[in-house]
Amino acid sequence: MKEYSTRTLYNGVEIPGIGLGTYRMDDAAAARTVAEALAAGYRMIDTASMYGNEQGVGQGVSSSGIPREDVFLVSKVWNTDQGYQRTIGACEQSLKRLNTDYLDLYLIHWPKEQSFETWKAMEKLYRMGKLRAVGVSNFKIHHLQDLADRSDMLPMINQVELHPFYPQKRLRRFCEKLDVLVCSWAPLARGRITEIPQLNEIARSHGKTVSQIVLRWHCQLSAVPIPKTVHAERLRENLDIFDFSLSGEEMKIIASLKRDRIGPDPDLITF
Ligand SMILES: NC(=O)c1ccc[n+]([C@@H]2O[C@H](COP(=O)([O-])OP(=O)(O)OC[C@H]3O[C@@H](n4cnc5c(N)ncnc54)[C@H](OP(=O)(O)O)[C@@H]3O)[C@@H](O)[C@H]2O)c1
């Protein structure tokens, strides 16, 4: 079943329906895991200057033998690099470390006071052809509304914390209205989902693992998950989610586990 294998952004650019997260991989782990992931069939890799592994990600892409144009590379501008000039420079540095002359997607990592100036730089880089798509991350409804009120161009993606403990229903609806695609970070709630009885029951009934059930849930919500793993067998497991469907009832059960976010509230960050 291929129906979730790609999504189309509002500018017509296609994005794979699932990607590999690389947070907390060092350069060596990123180089090895990215090459393994591309060999297993992944075509999107998510990194950020803050992860300190862009060089490793670039090496993984090169050594995989997969043509650069077949890989969707995502990076992010870090908080201390926000503002117009700094963002232009930060993007150049990321391109150098990743050993590429363009990014498929560049995101503002967190909303900050200077995010409007940062966004202007992203628009400029997009128009110069250095970025095929531009977006934001950790933007709440009021951050998106503010950007929409002040700019000509809307983000194509909002990458936010999203998992069964934190399903972000209001934000997802708002993004859908604006035609902003939602990408889920910590899609597996960093592994905390595995012990939940309701998820285990659904997994048993489909002959799948809990991780596969949850990743499938993201895809059926029309969100793009970017699970991180450094293990070859889990890379394959996390990709093997396109041969079954969850029922409406199962989708509801998964979204009703009601715990809380893992990461910080974007309005309260101190970094
Ligand atoms: N924009 C942002 O602010 C932001 C913030 C955080 C993360 N992100 C991005 O989102 C990506 C994903 O988020 P995340 O890494 O925080 O959390 P995650 O993907 O929800 O969880 C990763 C954890 O789950 C484990 N895992 C992966 N597949 C598994 C499986 N099939 N069965 C059991 N355990 C499994 C991994 O362990 P092993 O590696 O040992 O397999 C790792 O400990 C990041 O890597 C990063 O690229 C973005």
PDBQT file of the ligand as one rigid body, heavy atoms in Angstrom, charges set to zero:
ROOT
HETATM    1  N1  LIG A 301      11.895  20.214  16.098  1.00  0.00    +0.000 N 
HETATM    2  C1  LIG A 301      12.202  19.889  17.340  1.00  0.00    +0.000 C 
HETATM    3  O1  LIG A 301      12.229  20.730  18.253  1.00  0.00    +0.000 OA
HETATM    4  C2  LIG A 301      12.526  18.474  17.653  1.00  0.00    +0.000 A 
HETATM    5  C3  LIG A 301      12.620  18.063  18.987  1.00  0.00    +0.000 A 
HETATM    6  C4  LIG A 301      12.939  16.742  19.234  1.00  0.00    +0.000 A 
HETATM    7  C5  LIG A 301      13.131  15.846  18.191  1.00  0.00    +0.000 A 
HETATM    8  N2  LIG A 301      13.058  16.278  16.900  1.00  0.00    +0.000 N 
HETATM    9  C6  LIG A 301      13.291  15.349  15.749  1.00  0.00    +0.000 C 
HETATM   10  O2  LIG A 301      12.363  14.284  15.862  1.00  0.00    +0.000 OA
HETATM   11  C7  LIG A 301      13.064  13.053  15.853  1.00  0.00    +0.000 C 
HETATM   12  C8  LIG A 301      12.299  12.004  16.651  1.00  0.00    +0.000 C 
HETATM   13  O3  LIG A 301      12.109  12.390  17.988  1.00  0.00    +0.000 OA
HETATM   14  P1  LIG A 301      12.911  11.734  19.205  1.00  0.00    +0.000 P 
HETATM   15  O4  LIG A 301      14.183  11.178  18.711  1.00  0.00    +0.000 OA
HETATM   16  O5  LIG A 301      12.981  12.750  20.285  1.00  0.00    +0.000 OA
HETATM   17  O6  LIG A 301      11.937  10.588  19.742  1.00  0.00    +0.000 OA
HETATM   18  P2  LIG A 301      11.225   9.273  19.121  1.00  0.00    +0.000 P 
HETATM   19  O7  LIG A 301      11.560   9.119  17.682  1.00  0.00    +0.000 OA
HETATM   20  O8  LIG A 301       9.800   9.318  19.540  1.00  0.00    +0.000 OA
HETATM   21  O9  LIG A 301      11.873   8.119  19.974  1.00  0.00    +0.000 OA
HETATM   22  C9  LIG A 301      13.198   7.716  19.825  1.00  0.00    +0.000 C 
HETATM   23  C10 LIG A 301      13.447   6.620  20.874  1.00  0.00    +0.000 C 
HETATM   24  O10 LIG A 301      12.624   5.482  20.578  1.00  0.00    +0.000 OA
HETATM   25  C11 LIG A 301      13.438   4.337  20.398  1.00  0.00    +0.000 C 
HETATM   26  N3  LIG A 301      12.847   3.559  19.284  1.00  0.00    +0.000 N 
HETATM   27  C12 LIG A 301      12.830   3.855  17.969  1.00  0.00    +0.000 A 
HETATM   28  N4  LIG A 301      12.189   2.916  17.260  1.00  0.00    +0.000 NA
HETATM   29  C13 LIG A 301      11.785   1.978  18.141  1.00  0.00    +0.000 A 
HETATM   30  C14 LIG A 301      11.083   0.755  18.018  1.00  0.00    +0.000 A 
HETATM   31  N5  LIG A 301      10.653   0.297  16.851  1.00  0.00    +0.000 N 
HETATM   32  N6  LIG A 301      10.829   0.033  19.177  1.00  0.00    +0.000 NA
HETATM   33  C15 LIG A 301      11.242   0.478  20.371  1.00  0.00    +0.000 A 
HETATM   34  N7  LIG A 301      11.922   1.655  20.548  1.00  0.00    +0.000 NA
HETATM   35  C16 LIG A 301      12.195   2.379  19.451  1.00  0.00    +0.000 A 
HETATM   36  C17 LIG A 301      14.834   4.855  20.084  1.00  0.00    +0.000 C 
HETATM   37  O11 LIG A 301      15.825   3.978  20.572  1.00  0.00    +0.000 OA
HETATM   38  P3  LIG A 301      17.050   3.403  19.659  1.00  0.00    +0.000 P 
HETATM   39  O12 LIG A 301      17.692   4.537  18.926  1.00  0.00    +0.000 OA
HETATM   40  O13 LIG A 301      17.958   2.799  20.715  1.00  0.00    +0.000 OA
HETATM   41  O14 LIG A 301      16.434   2.373  18.773  1.00  0.00    +0.000 OA
HETATM   42  C18 LIG A 301      14.868   6.157  20.883  1.00  0.00    +0.000 C 
HETATM   43  O15 LIG A 301      15.221   5.905  22.228  1.00  0.00    +0.000 OA
HETATM   44  C19 LIG A 301      14.421  13.436  16.465  1.00  0.00    +0.000 C 
HETATM   45  O16 LIG A 301      15.388  12.437  16.307  1.00  0.00    +0.000 OA
HETATM   46  C20 LIG A 301      14.682  14.721  15.751  1.00  0.00    +0.000 C 
HETATM   47  O17 LIG A 301      15.138  14.473  14.431  1.00  0.00    +0.000 OA
HETATM   48  C21 LIG A 301      12.747  17.575  16.618  1.00  0.00    +0.000 A 
ENDROOT
TORSDOF 0
